[in-house]
């Protein structure tokens, strides 16, 4: 609960829960963090936790949405994503 409060109140972070439209089930999350030292950049991380939901475009859509929110709320102009080599998708 304390972690949730910290995220909610931290103006350098935002998170969205990914919910599949067809089923209404949560499938993962997407986060954005302001990049320290670069006020116009955000770093994003995406997790599609449910294996059955992968490969359906949820990650792509999530990055688009959070990038738009970061632009509107923070004035972000650049999105940085660090993708592990082990991520087959």
Order of alpha helices (4+ residues) and beta strands (2+ residues): alpha-beta-beta-beta-alpha-beta
